Amino acid sequence: MKITELFSRGEFVVSAEVGPPKGCHIEGLVEEAKEYLSGITAVNVTDSQSSVMRMGSLATCKALKDEGLNPIFQLTCRDRNRIALQSDILSAAAFGIDNILCLTGDHTKMGDHPQAKPVFDLDSVSLLHAVSQLEKGVDLGGNELVGEPPKFAKGAVVSPCSDSLDAQLAKMERKVMAGAEYFQTQAVFEPEKFIAFMEKAKQFGVPVQLGVIIPKNAGMVKYMNRNVAGIHCPDDMIAELAADKERAKAGITGVEITARIIKACRPYCQGVHIMALGWEDKVPEVLKLAGII
């Protein structure tokens, strides 16, 4: 099911993210997703996140769909040129996967194959345009497709807590013009920044899902503060995670923080996207504490 249909009905859309394994055995991921994520709207599948080679997003989406889940196919421009990207988009349509999230992707130097050559033939904006063209029945070379063209719910990413609010709004506008129909945000730890962003972003009339990460410990968020653009975890939250290491290790503190952020931001967004980073079993707990379920 296209999540845009749910947005149009005014439903609060909940998605969570899973990362394919570094190997070809997917049974564990599928069973965990069925156990902990079956009650949510959709499941994002990352595309070799952080440039770490893993099983493909498309194959994982197919496996999840076969088990009754609603996958969101994440597609990055890092590893494929426009021919391969368009081919994978058509393959997704053939598998009945109709939710897509278009990203530029992390540079290969960040991952476990730093010697790999990045492609970046397209970026997230031109990838959205490519999907829109395929939906019209033509590829980027101007060649007509055979048969009925594919139809997707086309998504993109925005960083509402970036230091440059105007730059993010400009990027968001370009993505909307290229065909983006919904947005998922980079992880938010500062609700006040998210709210300020949404007050200006509502001009585009496109639904936005608040992105949240369940923080595991103080060291994790300190690392993100130093290394991940567009994310800043405030000092008081870091102190909360450091105050009781056993509660943090058990996930109690992280779940409480995440639920608190969702509660503060819910009136200003149309859904939430949870990046559990291996803590998928805590997603139902977060949603319950946040009052979503």
N, C-alpha and C positions, 0 to 999 in steps of 0.2 A: 504493500500500500504506500502511495506517495504521502509523505508527511505534510506536504502542502495542503492536501485535502483536509487534514485535521486542523491545521492552522486556520484555514478558511471557515471551519465550523466553530472556531473560538476555543478549541481544546488546548490545554496546557500540555505541550509535547515534551516527553521525557526520553532522552536517549543516553546511552552509556557507551564507553569505548572499550574495545578489546584489541590486543595485539597478537597477530598470528605467531605461531611458534617458530623457533629457529630449527626447523626440521620438518619432516613430512607427516608427522603424527598429530592429527588435529582432534582426536577423540576427546581428550581432556578439556580442551577449550570449549568444544561444542556442549559437552555435558554440563560444564560450569555455567555457560551462558543460559542453557535451558533451565538450570536450577535457580539462578539468581536474577536473570534478566528477562525472563519470559513475560513478566508483568508490565514491562515498559513499552514505549512506542516503537523504538528502533535501536539497533545496535550498530555503532560505527566500527568499521574495520580499518585499522591503520595500514599505511602503505610503506613498509620498511621504515618505520618511524625513527627519527634521529639518524637516518642513513645507515641503520644497522640491518644487514641482509636477513630477511625472514621469508617464510612462505608468503605467497602472493595474496594481496587483499581480495582479488576477484574470486580465487578458488575458495577462500575462507568465507566470503559472502555467500557463495553457492551452497557450501556445506551448511551454513546457518539457515539459509532459506529453506533448504530441504527438510530441516527439522522444525519448521514452523515459525522461525523468528523473522523479523523484518530488518534486513541489513541496509546500512548506508555505505556505499562503496566510496572509500577515500581514494583519490587519484592524484598523484603528484607528478610534476613535470621534470623531476630530477633525472630519471633513468631512461626516459623514452622520448623519441622525437614525435612529431605530430602524426606521422603514419601509425606508429604503435599505439599512441594515445587514443586516436580515433578508432582503431581496431578493437582496443579493450572496451571502449564505450559501447560499441556495437555488440561485443560479446556479452557485456553486462545486460543489455536489453534482451538478447536472445535467452538469457537465463532467467528473465523475469525480474531482474534487479532494477528498480525504478527510482531509487534515491541515490544521489551522487553528491560528493563534496569535493570541490576542486581546490587544490592547493599548489603552490609553487614547489614546496619541499625544502628540506634542509640540505645544505651543501654536503657533498660526499666527505669532505675533510673532517666532518664532525663524527663520522661513524666508524665501523669496524673494517672498512675497506678504503682508507684515506687516499690510496693510490688510484682509486677508480676515477674515470673521467666523467664529470657531470654533463648532462645534456642541456637542459633548460632551453630547448627549442621554443617552447611556449612558456608563459607564466600563468598564474592563476586567472588573470583577466582574459587572456587570449584562449585559455582552456575553456572557460565558461562560454566564450564566443563560439568555440569549436562545437561544444555540445548544442548550443542554440542553432547552429547551422545544420548539424545532423538532424535535429528535430524538424527542420524545414525541408529535409530530403536531399541536401547537398553536402559534400565534404569541403574541406578547406581549399581543395584544388578546384572547386567549382563543378565537380563531377556529381551527377545525380545518383542517389542510392536506388537500389532495386527494392520494390515493394514499399510497404507502409513504413514511414520513418519512426524512430524510437521517440518515446516521451519520458522525461525524467522530472523529478523534483530536484532542481539544481541549487546546491548550497555553496557557501563560501565562508571564509573565516575573517574575523576582525579582532583587533586588540584594543578594547575600550580603555584599558588602564595605561596605555602608552603615554610617554611624556608629551608627545605631539598629538593632541586631540584633533586638530584641524587636518593633519596629514592622514589620520585614520579615517576621518569622515570623507576625505577626498577619495581615498582608496575604496571605501565602501560604495561611494557614488559610482565610481568606474565599474565596480563589480555588478552593481544593480543594472547599469546601462548595458553590460555585457550579457545579462540574463539571469543573475543570481535572484532566487526566489525566497531564500531564507538564509540566515546566518547563524553560525555557532561562534562563540567568542573564545579567545584565549583565556586561560584560567584567571579568575577574578578573586582577589583576596581583600580588595578595598571597595566595599559596596558604594561608598559615596562617589568614587570615580566612575563606577559603572552607571549610576543613576544620572550623573551629569552628562555622560556620553549619550545615554538613551534619550534624554530630553532633546538633544540635537539630532540624533539618528532617526527619531520617529518621523522626520520630514520625508524619509524615503518610502514609508509605508510598507516595509518588508519585515516579516516576523524575525525576531532575534531570540536565540536560546542562550541563556547565561551559561558560560563554561566554568566549571569548578573542578579542582583537583582535591582529592582527599589527602591532606598532608600527613605523612607518616612520622616525621620527627623534625626537630629544629634544624638539623644538618641538611635535610632535604630542601627545605624552603630557603635556607641561606645559600645553598648552591644555585637554586633557581634565581634568586635575587642577583647573583653575580653573573650568571651565564645565559639566562633566558630573557630575550628582549620582550618588553611589554608586560612583564610580570613583576610585581613587588609585593612581598608579604611584610606587613608592618611589624615593628619591633614588639608590640604588645602580644601579637599572635605568636611570634617566635618564642617569647618568654612563656606563654601558655603551654606550648608544646614541650618546652624544656623543663617546666616546673615539676612534672611527674612523669619520668621516663617510662615507667611501667604502664601507666594509662595510655601514653602515646604509643608504646609498642603494641599494646592490645588494640589500638585503633579507636579507643573511646574518645580521646581528645580530638583526633582528626575528624571523626564523624560529627561531633558536636560543633566544631568550627564550620564544617561544610554546610550542615543544616542551618546554622545561624546566617551564613551568607545567603543561602537560597531564600530564607524567610525575608531578609532585608530587601532582596532584589526582585522577588516574585511579582510585586505590583507593577514593575516597570518592563517586564519581558514576557515573551509568549511561550517560554519553555525553558528547560534546563538540560545541559549536556554534562554528564559526569565522567571525568577521566580518573578512573579508579587506580590505574597503574598497578595491577596485580591484586587489588583489594576488591574485586568484583563482588565477593560475598558480603561486603559491607554496603553495597548500593541500596538494598531494600531497607536497611537500618537508617541510612541517611534520609531516604524519601519519607519514611515513617516519622522520623524526628522533625523533619521540615514541614510536616503536615500535608504532603502530596498524596500519600496513600493511607 
